[in-house]
Protein backbone atom coordinates (compact mmCIF):
# COMPACT_ATOMS: atom_id res chain seq x y z
CA UNK A 1 0.00 0.00 0.00
CA UNK A 2 3.06 2.22 -0.20
CA UNK A 3 5.57 3.35 -2.71
CA UNK A 4 8.09 0.50 -2.75
CA UNK A 5 11.01 2.71 -1.82
CA UNK A 6 9.21 4.47 0.98
CA UNK A 7 7.48 1.35 2.18
CA UNK A 8 10.86 -0.25 2.48
CA UNK A 9 12.25 2.93 3.87
CA UNK A 10 9.66 3.10 6.58
CA UNK A 11 9.78 -0.55 7.40
CA UNK A 12 13.54 -0.75 7.44
CA UNK A 13 13.86 2.46 9.39
CA UNK A 14 11.41 1.42 12.01
CA UNK A 15 12.35 -2.23 12.27
CA UNK A 16 15.95 -1.22 12.57
CA UNK A 17 15.03 0.91 15.53
CA UNK A 18 13.85 -2.21 17.26
CA UNK A 19 16.84 -4.12 16.05
CA UNK A 20 14.57 -6.59 14.30
CA UNK A 21 16.56 -6.74 11.08
CA UNK A 22 19.18 -9.38 10.61
CA UNK A 23 22.60 -8.05 9.77
CA UNK A 24 24.26 -8.39 6.42
CA UNK A 25 26.43 -11.48 6.85
CA UNK A 26 29.81 -10.30 8.10
CA UNK A 27 33.06 -11.76 6.91
CA UNK A 28 33.39 -13.70 10.11
CA UNK A 29 31.11 -14.98 12.81
CA UNK A 30 29.57 -14.22 15.20
CA UNK A 31 26.64 -12.98 13.19
CA UNK A 32 24.89 -9.95 14.70
CA UNK A 33 21.68 -10.81 16.47
CA UNK A 34 19.18 -8.13 17.28
CA UNK A 35 17.95 -7.64 20.82
CA UNK A 36 14.62 -9.16 19.82
CA UNK A 37 16.28 -12.21 18.29
CA UNK A 38 18.27 -12.70 21.49
CA UNK A 39 15.13 -12.36 23.59
CA UNK A 40 13.22 -14.78 21.37
CA UNK A 41 15.97 -17.38 21.76
CA UNK A 42 16.45 -16.86 25.50
CA UNK A 43 15.92 -19.79 27.86
CA UNK A 44 12.97 -19.64 30.27
CA UNK A 45 15.44 -18.98 33.09
CA UNK A 46 16.24 -15.59 31.52
CA UNK A 47 12.75 -14.46 32.53
CA UNK A 48 11.10 -14.01 35.90
CA UNK A 49 7.49 -13.81 37.05
CA UNK A 50 6.29 -10.66 38.75
CA UNK A 51 5.80 -11.14 42.48
CA UNK A 52 2.13 -10.39 43.29
CA UNK A 53 3.26 -8.76 46.56
CA UNK A 54 5.27 -6.25 44.51
CA UNK A 55 2.82 -5.71 41.68
CA UNK A 56 0.32 -2.89 41.58
CA UNK A 57 -2.56 -2.49 39.14
CA UNK A 58 -3.65 1.03 38.33
CA UNK A 59 -7.05 0.70 36.66
CA UNK A 60 -8.28 3.57 34.52
CA UNK A 61 -11.25 3.74 32.17
CA UNK A 62 -8.72 3.33 29.34
CA UNK A 63 -7.22 0.15 30.77
CA UNK A 64 -4.75 -1.24 33.27
CA UNK A 65 -1.28 0.03 34.07
CA UNK A 66 0.97 -2.62 35.66
CA UNK A 67 3.56 -1.38 38.14
CA UNK A 68 6.37 -3.25 39.83
CA UNK A 69 7.19 -1.97 43.29
CA UNK A 70 10.77 -1.76 44.49
CA UNK A 71 10.91 -2.62 48.22
CA UNK A 72 14.65 -3.20 47.95
CA UNK A 73 15.01 0.56 47.46
CA UNK A 74 12.15 1.96 49.55
CA UNK A 75 10.81 -0.68 51.96
CA UNK A 76 8.77 1.70 54.12
CA UNK A 77 7.18 3.55 51.21
CA UNK A 78 6.34 0.32 49.44
CA UNK A 79 4.77 -1.10 52.62
CA UNK A 80 2.70 2.07 52.88
CA UNK A 81 1.60 1.91 49.25
CA UNK A 82 0.60 -1.72 49.75
CA UNK A 83 -1.44 -0.69 52.81
CA UNK A 84 -3.06 2.17 50.89
CA UNK A 85 -3.95 -0.15 48.00
CA UNK A 86 -5.26 -2.79 50.41
CA UNK A 87 -7.49 -0.14 52.03
CA UNK A 88 -8.70 0.98 48.57
CA UNK A 89 -7.37 4.42 49.37
CA UNK A 90 -6.71 5.39 45.76
CA UNK A 91 -10.08 4.26 44.37
CA UNK A 92 -12.02 7.28 43.21
CA UNK A 93 -9.03 9.59 43.43
CA UNK A 94 -7.55 10.98 40.21
CA UNK A 95 -4.62 11.84 38.05
CA UNK A 96 -4.27 15.54 38.76
CA UNK A 97 -1.25 16.49 36.68
CA UNK A 98 0.33 15.79 33.30
CA UNK A 99 3.33 17.93 32.45
CA UNK A 100 4.82 17.52 29.01
CA UNK A 101 8.19 15.79 28.85
CA UNK A 102 8.21 15.33 32.61
CA UNK A 103 5.66 13.54 34.81
CA UNK A 104 2.09 12.38 35.32
CA UNK A 105 0.95 12.51 38.94
CA UNK A 106 -1.98 11.20 40.96
CA UNK A 107 -3.34 11.78 44.42
CA UNK A 108 -6.31 13.10 46.34
CA UNK A 109 -7.76 16.17 44.61
CA UNK A 110 -9.58 16.97 47.84
CA UNK A 111 -6.45 16.89 49.92
CA UNK A 112 -6.79 19.70 52.45
CA UNK A 113 -10.56 19.82 52.13
CA UNK A 114 -13.01 18.56 54.71
CA UNK A 115 -13.78 15.58 52.50
CA UNK A 116 -10.12 14.64 52.18
CA UNK A 117 -9.65 10.89 52.25
CA UNK A 118 -8.13 9.53 55.45
CA UNK A 119 -4.75 7.91 54.88
CA UNK A 120 -4.99 5.60 57.92
CA UNK A 121 -4.31 2.74 58.42
CA UNK A 122 -1.26 3.66 56.33
CA UNK A 123 1.40 5.88 57.89
CA UNK A 124 1.08 9.62 57.34
CA UNK A 125 4.78 10.19 57.91
CA UNK A 126 7.76 8.16 56.75
CA UNK A 127 11.49 8.68 56.69
CA UNK A 128 13.05 9.63 53.37
CA UNK A 129 14.29 6.62 51.38
CA UNK A 130 16.31 8.39 48.69
CA UNK A 131 19.02 5.71 48.63
CA UNK A 132 19.64 2.20 49.90
CA UNK A 133 22.69 0.28 51.02
CA UNK A 134 24.35 -0.90 47.81
CA UNK A 135 25.90 -4.04 49.25
CA UNK A 136 22.45 -5.41 50.12
CA UNK A 137 21.42 -5.22 46.46
CA UNK A 138 21.99 -7.48 43.48
CA UNK A 139 23.64 -4.72 41.43
CA UNK A 140 24.50 -5.76 37.88
CA UNK A 141 26.67 -2.97 36.45
CA UNK A 142 26.48 -1.46 33.00
CA UNK A 143 29.98 -0.71 31.67
CA UNK A 144 28.82 2.57 30.13
CA UNK A 145 29.70 5.94 31.60
CA UNK A 146 27.05 8.15 33.15
CA UNK A 147 27.12 11.85 33.84
CA UNK A 148 24.98 11.75 36.97
CA UNK A 149 26.51 8.82 38.84
CA UNK A 150 29.80 7.04 39.26
CA UNK A 151 28.29 3.72 38.28
CA UNK A 152 24.99 2.65 36.75
CA UNK A 153 23.38 -0.71 36.15
CA UNK A 154 20.36 -2.77 37.06
CA UNK A 155 18.98 -4.18 40.29
CA UNK A 156 16.33 -6.90 39.88
CA UNK A 157 15.05 -5.28 36.69
CA UNK A 158 15.22 -1.67 37.88
CA UNK A 159 17.60 0.91 36.42
CA UNK A 160 19.90 1.97 39.21
CA UNK A 161 23.05 3.83 40.16
CA UNK A 162 25.53 3.55 42.99
CA UNK A 163 28.33 5.52 44.54
CA UNK A 164 31.24 3.45 45.85
CA UNK A 165 32.40 6.37 47.95
CA UNK A 166 29.39 6.22 50.28
CA UNK A 167 28.11 2.71 49.57
CA UNK A 168 24.68 3.95 48.53
CA UNK A 169 22.55 2.94 45.54
CA UNK A 170 19.30 4.32 44.17
CA UNK A 171 16.55 3.62 41.67
CA UNK A 172 17.14 6.19 38.92
CA UNK A 173 14.60 8.48 37.26
CA UNK A 174 14.18 6.78 33.89
CA UNK A 175 11.05 6.71 31.75
CA UNK A 176 8.25 4.93 33.62
CA UNK A 177 9.83 5.15 37.07
CA UNK A 178 7.53 6.03 39.99
CA UNK A 179 8.35 8.35 42.83
CA UNK A 180 6.61 9.55 45.97
CA UNK A 181 5.86 13.29 45.81
CA UNK A 182 7.14 15.28 48.74
CA UNK A 183 7.31 18.85 50.08
CA UNK A 184 10.44 20.75 50.90
CA UNK A 185 11.14 18.50 53.87
CA UNK A 186 12.98 15.34 52.87
CA UNK A 187 10.67 13.19 55.00
CA UNK A 188 7.40 14.65 53.75
CA UNK A 189 6.36 11.86 51.37
CA UNK A 190 4.21 8.89 52.30
CA UNK A 191 3.23 7.32 48.99
CA UNK A 192 -0.28 8.76 48.83
CA UNK A 193 0.78 11.07 45.99
CA UNK A 194 2.75 9.40 43.22
CA UNK A 195 4.35 10.65 40.01
CA UNK A 196 5.50 8.66 36.99
CA UNK A 197 8.25 9.84 34.65
CA UNK A 198 6.78 10.32 31.16
CA UNK A 199 9.57 12.35 29.57
CA UNK A 200 13.31 12.68 29.19
CA UNK A 201 14.83 11.09 32.29
CA UNK A 202 14.91 13.83 34.99
CA UNK A 203 18.01 12.45 36.63
CA UNK A 204 18.51 15.62 38.66
CA UNK A 205 15.78 14.21 40.93
CA UNK A 206 17.92 11.18 41.80
CA UNK A 207 18.76 11.08 45.49
CA UNK A 208 16.39 13.98 46.08
CA UNK A 209 13.16 12.05 46.36
CA UNK A 210 12.04 8.51 47.10
CA UNK A 211 11.58 6.32 44.04
CA UNK A 212 9.29 3.36 44.60
CA UNK A 213 8.84 1.34 41.42
CA UNK A 214 8.43 1.25 37.67
CA UNK A 215 5.62 0.87 35.14
CA UNK A 216 6.17 -2.45 33.37
CA UNK A 217 3.07 -2.43 31.15
CA UNK A 218 0.60 0.23 30.04
CA UNK A 219 2.74 3.36 30.33
CA UNK A 220 1.12 4.55 27.09
CA UNK A 221 -2.14 4.99 29.03
CA UNK A 222 -0.38 7.66 31.09
CA UNK A 223 1.99 9.22 28.57
CA UNK A 224 -0.79 10.33 26.20
CA UNK A 225 -2.88 12.08 28.84
CA UNK A 226 -3.66 15.66 27.83
CA UNK A 227 -1.18 18.04 29.35
CA UNK A 228 -2.63 20.14 32.12
CA UNK A 229 -2.80 23.81 31.28
CA UNK A 230 -2.24 25.02 34.82
CA UNK A 231 1.22 25.78 36.18
CA UNK A 232 3.45 22.71 36.00
CA UNK A 233 0.88 20.67 34.13
CA UNK A 234 -1.79 20.54 36.85
CA UNK A 235 -5.32 20.19 35.53
CA UNK A 236 -7.13 23.44 36.12
CA UNK A 237 -10.68 22.06 36.17
CA UNK A 238 -11.96 19.07 38.13
CA UNK A 239 -13.51 17.58 34.99
CA UNK A 240 -10.08 17.46 33.34
CA UNK A 241 -8.75 15.06 35.96
CA UNK A 242 -8.55 11.40 35.07
CA UNK A 243 -10.45 9.28 37.61
CA UNK A 244 -8.73 6.28 39.13
CA UNK A 245 -11.10 3.33 39.14
CA UNK A 246 -8.89 1.35 41.48
CA UNK A 247 -5.34 0.65 42.53
CA UNK A 248 -4.85 -2.90 43.77
CA UNK A 249 -1.96 -5.01 44.88
CA UNK A 250 -1.92 -8.09 42.63
CA UNK A 251 -1.81 -10.26 45.75
CA UNK A 252 -5.17 -8.77 46.78
CA UNK A 253 -6.74 -9.75 43.46
CA UNK A 254 -7.96 -13.28 42.68
CA UNK A 255 -5.29 -15.14 40.77
CA UNK A 256 -7.56 -15.52 37.77
CA UNK A 257 -7.76 -11.73 37.45
CA UNK A 258 -4.03 -11.06 37.56
CA UNK A 259 -2.00 -10.02 34.53
CA UNK A 260 0.31 -12.88 33.58
CA UNK A 261 3.52 -11.05 32.86
CA UNK A 262 7.19 -11.89 32.87
CA UNK A 263 10.13 -9.51 32.94
CA UNK A 264 13.56 -10.16 31.55
CA UNK A 265 16.16 -10.78 34.26
CA UNK A 266 18.84 -8.11 34.29
CA UNK A 267 21.68 -10.18 35.75
CA UNK A 268 22.25 -12.88 33.12
CA UNK A 269 24.40 -13.40 30.01
CA UNK A 270 21.20 -13.06 27.96
CA UNK A 271 20.71 -9.60 29.39
CA UNK A 272 24.29 -8.57 28.66
CA UNK A 273 23.82 -9.72 25.07
CA UNK A 274 20.56 -7.79 24.73
CA UNK A 275 22.20 -4.62 25.99
CA UNK A 276 25.19 -5.06 23.68
CA UNK A 277 22.87 -5.59 20.68
CA UNK A 278 21.38 -2.18 21.44
CA UNK A 279 24.62 -0.48 22.33
CA UNK A 280 26.09 -1.45 18.96
CA UNK A 281 23.51 -2.08 16.28
CA UNK A 282 25.05 -3.82 13.35
CA UNK A 283 22.08 -4.30 11.07
CA UNK A 284 21.68 -2.98 7.54
CA UNK A 285 20.12 0.27 8.64
CA UNK A 286 22.72 1.51 11.12
CA UNK A 287 25.80 2.99 9.51
CA UNK A 288 27.57 3.82 12.74
CA UNK A 289 26.92 1.80 15.91
CA UNK A 290 26.74 4.14 18.90
CA UNK A 291 29.36 2.38 21.00
CA UNK A 292 27.49 3.48 24.10
CA UNK A 293 24.11 3.14 25.69
CA UNK A 294 22.56 5.39 28.28
CA UNK A 295 21.09 3.70 31.34
CA UNK A 296 17.65 5.14 30.55
CA UNK A 297 17.84 4.01 26.92
CA UNK A 298 17.82 0.31 27.72
CA UNK A 299 14.30 -1.09 27.32
CA UNK A 300 13.54 -3.76 29.92
CA UNK A 301 11.55 -6.38 28.06
CA UNK A 302 8.26 -7.78 29.33
CA UNK A 303 6.21 -10.59 27.82
CA UNK A 304 3.02 -12.48 28.50
CA UNK A 305 3.83 -15.45 30.70
CA UNK A 306 4.02 -18.43 28.36
CA UNK A 307 1.39 -21.08 29.01
CA UNK A 308 2.92 -24.50 29.72
CA UNK A 309 1.87 -25.78 26.29
CA UNK A 310 3.34 -22.73 24.59
CA UNK A 311 6.70 -22.92 26.32
CA UNK A 312 9.28 -24.20 23.85
CA UNK A 313 11.44 -27.02 25.10
CA UNK A 314 14.91 -25.75 25.92
CA UNK B 1 -8.22 23.87 48.40
CA UNK B 2 -5.69 21.34 49.62
CA UNK B 3 -4.39 20.00 52.85
CA UNK B 4 -1.78 22.56 53.90
CA UNK B 5 1.02 20.05 54.04
CA UNK B 6 0.23 18.46 50.72
CA UNK B 7 -0.60 21.73 49.06
CA UNK B 8 2.77 23.00 50.08
CA UNK B 9 4.28 19.69 49.20
CA UNK B 10 2.84 19.77 45.73
CA UNK B 11 3.61 23.39 45.14
CA UNK B 12 7.12 23.18 46.49
CA UNK B 13 7.81 19.95 44.68
CA UNK B 14 6.61 21.23 41.39
CA UNK B 15 7.93 24.75 41.58
CA UNK B 16 11.27 23.39 42.62
CA UNK B 17 11.33 21.34 39.46
CA UNK B 18 11.19 24.52 37.53
CA UNK B 19 13.67 26.15 39.78
CA UNK B 20 11.20 28.87 40.63
CA UNK B 21 11.84 28.91 44.34
CA UNK B 22 14.34 31.33 45.77
CA UNK B 23 17.08 29.69 47.75
CA UNK B 24 17.46 29.93 51.49
CA UNK B 25 19.87 32.81 51.97
CA UNK B 26 23.36 31.37 51.99
CA UNK B 27 26.08 32.60 54.28
CA UNK B 28 27.70 34.46 51.43
CA UNK B 29 26.59 35.86 48.13
CA UNK B 30 25.96 35.21 45.31
CA UNK B 31 22.41 34.24 46.07
CA UNK B 32 21.12 31.36 43.97
CA UNK B 33 18.87 32.47 41.14
CA UNK B 34 16.63 29.98 39.41
CA UNK B 35 16.77 29.54 35.65
CA UNK B 36 13.44 31.37 35.39
CA UNK B 37 14.68 34.28 37.47
CA UNK B 38 17.74 34.56 35.27
CA UNK B 39 15.59 34.46 32.14
CA UNK B 40 13.22 37.05 33.52
CA UNK B 41 16.12 39.40 34.23
CA UNK B 42 17.91 38.77 30.93
CA UNK B 43 18.55 41.72 28.60
CA UNK B 44 16.70 41.78 25.26
CA UNK B 45 19.98 40.87 23.56
CA UNK B 46 19.84 37.45 25.23
CA UNK B 47 16.89 36.61 22.99
CA UNK B 48 16.58 36.25 19.23
CA UNK B 49 13.66 36.32 16.84
CA UNK B 50 12.90 33.26 14.75
CA UNK B 51 13.88 33.71 11.11
CA UNK B 52 10.72 33.29 8.98
CA UNK B 53 12.83 31.49 6.36
CA UNK B 54 13.71 28.87 8.96
CA UNK B 55 10.36 28.60 10.65
CA UNK B 56 7.77 26.01 9.78
CA UNK B 57 4.17 25.89 10.98
CA UNK B 58 2.54 22.48 11.26
CA UNK B 59 -1.20 23.13 11.55
CA UNK B 60 -3.38 20.42 13.04
CA UNK B 61 -7.01 20.53 14.10
CA UNK B 62 -5.69 20.78 17.66
CA UNK B 63 -3.49 23.78 16.96
CA UNK B 64 -0.16 24.93 15.59
CA UNK B 65 3.25 23.36 16.11
CA UNK B 66 6.14 25.77 15.51
CA UNK B 67 9.34 24.27 14.16
CA UNK B 68 12.74 25.86 13.67
CA UNK B 69 14.66 24.46 10.72
CA UNK B 70 18.41 23.93 10.93
CA UNK B 71 19.98 24.70 7.54
CA UNK B 72 23.40 24.97 9.21
CA UNK B 73 23.22 21.19 9.72
CA UNK B 74 21.24 20.01 6.68
CA UNK B 75 21.12 22.71 4.00
CA UNK B 76 19.82 20.47 1.20
CA UNK B 77 17.12 18.83 3.28
CA UNK B 78 15.97 22.15 4.67
CA UNK B 79 15.84 23.63 1.16
CA UNK B 80 13.74 20.66 0.10
CA UNK B 81 11.38 20.97 3.05
CA UNK B 82 10.97 24.68 2.28
CA UNK B 83 10.12 23.76 -1.33
CA UNK B 84 7.66 21.10 -0.20
CA UNK B 85 5.96 23.54 2.19
CA UNK B 86 5.88 26.22 -0.49
CA UNK B 87 4.19 23.75 -2.88
CA UNK B 88 1.68 22.81 -0.15
CA UNK B 89 2.93 19.24 -0.44
CA UNK B 90 2.10 18.28 3.15
CA UNK B 91 -1.43 19.73 3.21
CA UNK B 92 -3.92 16.90 3.51
CA UNK B 93 -1.27 14.33 4.38
CA UNK B 94 -1.22 12.87 7.89
CA UNK B 95 0.60 11.80 10.98
CA UNK B 96 0.88 8.08 10.40
CA UNK B 97 2.81 6.90 13.42
CA UNK B 98 3.07 7.52 17.15
CA UNK B 99 5.35 5.15 19.02
CA UNK B 100 5.48 5.47 22.77
CA UNK B 101 8.70 6.91 24.20
CA UNK B 102 10.14 7.30 20.71
CA UNK B 103 8.76 9.27 17.77
CA UNK B 104 5.74 10.72 15.99
CA UNK B 105 6.03 10.63 12.20
CA UNK B 106 4.19 12.17 9.28
CA UNK B 107 4.16 11.66 5.54
CA UNK B 108 2.02 10.56 2.62
CA UNK B 109 -0.24 7.66 3.65
CA UNK B 110 -0.80 6.97 -0.06
CA UNK B 111 2.88 6.74 -0.82
CA UNK B 112 3.25 3.92 -3.33
CA UNK B 113 -0.36 4.14 -4.42
CA UNK B 114 -1.56 5.58 -7.70
CA UNK B 115 -2.81 8.64 -5.89
CA UNK B 116 0.53 9.27 -4.24
CA UNK B 117 1.31 12.95 -4.04
CA UNK B 118 4.03 14.14 -6.43
CA UNK B 119 7.08 15.45 -4.63
CA UNK B 120 8.17 17.72 -7.48
CA UNK B 121 9.23 20.51 -7.66
CA UNK B 122 11.20 19.36 -4.60
CA UNK B 123 14.05 16.89 -5.09
CA UNK B 124 13.22 13.20 -4.76
CA UNK B 125 16.80 12.30 -3.96
CA UNK B 126 19.30 14.07 -1.73
CA UNK B 127 22.67 13.24 -0.30
CA UNK B 128 22.82 12.22 3.36
CA UNK B 129 23.49 15.12 5.72
CA UNK B 130 24.20 13.25 8.93
CA UNK B 131 26.90 15.68 10.02
CA UNK B 132 28.26 19.11 9.14
CA UNK B 133 31.66 20.75 9.28
CA UNK B 134 32.09 21.83 12.89
CA UNK B 135 34.34 24.80 12.17
CA UNK B 136 31.59 26.44 10.11
CA UNK B 137 29.27 26.41 13.12
CA UNK B 138 28.89 28.66 16.14
CA UNK B 139 29.42 25.81 18.60
CA UNK B 140 28.99 26.83 22.24
CA UNK B 141 30.21 23.88 24.31
CA UNK B 142 28.64 22.45 27.43
CA UNK B 143 31.31 21.43 29.93
CA UNK B 144 29.39 18.29 30.88
CA UNK B 145 30.45 14.83 29.80
CA UNK B 146 28.38 12.82 27.33
CA UNK B 147 28.37 9.11 26.65
CA UNK B 148 27.56 9.37 22.96
CA UNK B 149 29.93 12.11 21.83
CA UNK B 150 33.29 13.60 22.70
CA UNK B 151 31.80 17.04 23.10
CA UNK B 152 28.30 18.43 23.33
CA UNK B 153 26.88 21.91 23.32
CA UNK B 154 24.59 24.22 21.41
CA UNK B 155 24.64 25.69 17.92
CA UNK B 156 22.28 28.62 17.37
CA UNK B 157 19.77 27.18 19.81
CA UNK B 158 20.05 23.56 18.72
CA UNK B 159 21.48 20.79 20.91
CA UNK B 160 24.55 19.49 19.15
CA UNK B 161 27.65 17.37 19.41
CA UNK B 162 31.02 17.38 17.71
CA UNK B 163 34.01 15.15 17.28
CA UNK B 164 37.37 16.93 17.18
CA UNK B 165 38.98 13.89 15.58
CA UNK B 166 37.07 14.27 12.33
CA UNK B 167 35.92 17.89 12.58
CA UNK B 168 32.27 16.97 12.25
CA UNK B 169 29.27 18.20 14.25
CA UNK B 170 25.64 17.13 14.31
CA UNK B 171 22.23 18.10 15.61
CA UNK B 172 21.53 15.54 18.34
CA UNK B 173 18.37 13.50 18.89
CA UNK B 174 16.88 15.29 21.90
CA UNK B 175 13.20 15.69 22.73
CA UNK B 176 11.46 17.65 19.98
CA UNK B 177 14.18 17.23 17.37
CA UNK B 178 13.07 16.52 13.79
CA UNK B 179 14.68 14.08 11.41
CA UNK B 180 14.12 12.99 7.82
CA UNK B 181 13.04 9.33 7.64
CA UNK B 182 15.14 7.16 5.37
CA UNK B 183 15.47 3.57 4.12
CA UNK B 184 18.52 1.38 4.50
CA UNK B 185 20.47 3.54 2.04
CA UNK B 186 22.07 6.54 3.69
CA UNK B 187 20.90 8.84 0.89
CA UNK B 188 17.28 7.70 0.81
CA UNK B 189 15.69 10.61 2.69
CA UNK B 190 14.31 13.74 1.06
CA UNK B 191 12.31 15.44 3.83
CA UNK B 192 8.88 14.31 2.64
CA UNK B 193 8.62 11.97 5.62
CA UNK B 194 9.55 13.51 8.97
CA UNK B 195 9.72 12.18 12.51
CA UNK B 196 9.84 14.12 15.76
CA UNK B 197 11.41 12.74 18.94
CA UNK B 198 8.72 12.44 21.63
CA UNK B 199 10.53 10.19 24.10
CA UNK B 200 13.81 9.58 25.84
CA UNK B 201 16.52 10.95 23.55
CA UNK B 202 17.36 8.19 21.03
CA UNK B 203 20.95 9.26 20.68
CA UNK B 204 21.88 6.03 18.91
CA UNK B 205 20.34 7.63 15.82
CA UNK B 206 22.89 10.45 15.87
CA UNK B 207 25.07 10.41 12.75
CA UNK B 208 22.82 7.72 11.27
CA UNK B 209 20.11 9.91 9.86
CA UNK B 210 19.66 13.53 8.81
CA UNK B 211 18.28 15.81 11.53
CA UNK B 212 16.63 18.95 10.21
CA UNK B 213 15.22 21.05 13.03
CA UNK B 214 13.45 21.23 16.35
CA UNK B 215 9.95 21.90 17.65
CA UNK B 216 10.08 25.19 19.56
CA UNK B 217 6.39 25.47 20.48
CA UNK B 218 3.45 23.05 20.55
CA UNK B 219 5.28 19.75 21.03
CA UNK B 220 2.46 18.75 23.40
CA UNK B 221 0.14 18.56 20.39
CA UNK B 222 2.30 15.72 19.09
CA UNK B 223 3.43 14.00 22.27
CA UNK B 224 -0.13 13.18 23.43
CA UNK B 225 -1.22 11.57 20.17
CA UNK B 226 -2.64 8.09 20.76
CA UNK B 227 0.01 5.48 20.23
CA UNK B 228 -0.47 3.45 17.06
CA UNK B 229 -1.27 -0.16 17.74
CA UNK B 230 0.44 -1.48 14.63
CA UNK B 231 4.07 -2.56 14.65
CA UNK B 232 6.35 0.30 15.71
CA UNK B 233 3.46 2.58 16.49
CA UNK B 234 2.02 2.92 12.99
CA UNK B 235 -1.70 3.58 12.92
CA UNK B 236 -3.46 0.50 11.63
CA UNK B 237 -6.59 2.18 10.31
CA UNK B 238 -6.79 5.25 8.07
CA UNK B 239 -9.25 6.92 10.43
CA UNK B 240 -6.69 6.77 13.24
CA UNK B 241 -4.27 8.98 11.33
CA UNK B 242 -4.10 12.64 12.29
CA UNK B 243 -4.72 14.87 9.27
CA UNK B 244 -2.30 17.67 8.53
CA UNK B 245 -4.24 20.83 7.70
CA UNK B 246 -1.16 22.57 6.38
CA UNK B 247 2.57 22.94 6.74
CA UNK B 248 3.80 26.42 5.84
CA UNK B 249 7.06 28.26 5.92
CA UNK B 250 6.54 31.35 8.07
CA UNK B 251 7.98 33.44 5.23
CA UNK B 252 5.11 32.23 3.01
CA UNK B 253 2.53 33.39 5.55
CA UNK B 254 1.40 37.04 5.87
CA UNK B 255 3.33 38.68 8.67
CA UNK B 256 0.14 39.31 10.63
CA UNK B 257 -0.48 35.55 10.78
CA UNK B 258 2.94 34.58 12.05
CA UNK B 259 3.62 33.42 15.59
CA UNK B 260 5.65 36.08 17.38
CA UNK B 261 8.17 33.99 19.21
CA UNK B 262 11.66 34.51 20.56
CA UNK B 263 14.19 31.89 21.56
CA UNK B 264 16.90 32.26 24.13
CA UNK B 265 20.37 32.61 22.60
CA UNK B 266 22.64 29.72 23.52
CA UNK B 267 25.96 31.51 23.25
CA UNK B 268 25.75 34.19 25.94
CA UNK B 269 26.63 34.58 29.64
CA UNK B 270 22.88 34.55 30.33
CA UNK B 271 22.67 31.11 28.77
CA UNK B 272 25.60 29.79 30.76
CA UNK B 273 23.95 31.06 33.94
CA UNK B 274 20.64 29.42 33.00
CA UNK B 275 22.35 26.09 32.40
CA UNK B 276 24.29 26.31 35.66
CA UNK B 277 21.09 27.09 37.58
CA UNK B 278 19.69 23.82 36.27
CA UNK B 279 22.88 21.82 36.64
CA UNK B 280 23.07 22.72 40.33
CA UNK B 281 19.75 23.61 41.86
CA UNK B 282 20.26 25.25 45.19
CA UNK B 283 16.71 26.02 46.20
CA UNK B 284 14.91 24.79 49.30
CA UNK B 285 13.58 21.67 47.66
CA UNK B 286 16.79 20.18 46.30
CA UNK B 287 18.91 18.45 48.93
CA UNK B 288 21.68 17.43 46.55
CA UNK B 289 22.43 19.43 43.40
CA UNK B 290 23.15 17.06 40.50
CA UNK B 291 26.52 18.58 39.57
CA UNK B 292 25.85 17.59 35.97
CA UNK B 293 23.33 18.20 33.23
CA UNK B 294 22.65 16.04 30.23
CA UNK B 295 22.58 17.81 26.87
CA UNK B 296 18.99 16.68 26.31
CA UNK B 297 17.92 17.85 29.77
CA UNK B 298 18.52 21.52 29.08
CA UNK B 299 15.24 23.24 28.18
CA UNK B 300 15.73 25.92 25.53
CA UNK B 301 13.43 28.72 26.55
CA UNK B 302 10.99 30.39 24.17
CA UNK B 303 8.77 33.38 24.87
CA UNK B 304 6.24 35.53 23.10
CA UNK B 305 8.04 38.38 21.41
CA UNK B 306 7.61 41.38 23.71
CA UNK B 307 5.65 44.22 22.20
CA UNK B 308 7.60 47.49 22.21
CA UNK B 309 5.48 48.89 25.02
CA UNK B 310 5.96 45.76 27.09
CA UNK B 311 9.71 45.64 26.71
CA UNK B 312 11.28 46.68 29.99
CA UNK B 313 13.98 49.30 29.74
CA UNK B 314 17.39 47.75 30.19
Interface residues (C-beta under 8 A of the other chain):
Chain A: X1 X2 X3 X4 X5 X6 X7 X8 X9 X10 X12 X13 X14 X15 X16 X17 X18 X97 X99 X100 X101 X102 X107 X108 X111 X112 X113 X116 X130 X144 X145 X146 X147 X148 X174 X175 X181 X182 X183 X184 X186 X188 X189 X193 X199 X200 X201 X202 X203 X204 X205 X206 X207 X208 X209 X219 X220 X223 X224 X225 X226 X227 X231 X232 X234 X278 X281 X284 X285 X286 X287 X288 X289 X290 X292 X293 X294 X296 X297
Chain B: X1 X2 X3 X4 X5 X6 X7 X8 X9 X10 X12 X13 X14 X15 X16 X17 X18 X97 X99 X100 X101 X102 X107 X108 X111 X112 X113 X116 X130 X144 X145 X146 X147 X148 X174 X175 X181 X182 X183 X184 X186 X188 X189 X193 X199 X200 X201 X202 X203 X204 X205 X206 X207 X208 X209 X219 X220 X223 X224 X225 X226 X227 X231 X232 X233 X234 X278 X281 X284 X285 X286 X287 X288 X289 X290 X292 X293 X294 X296 X297
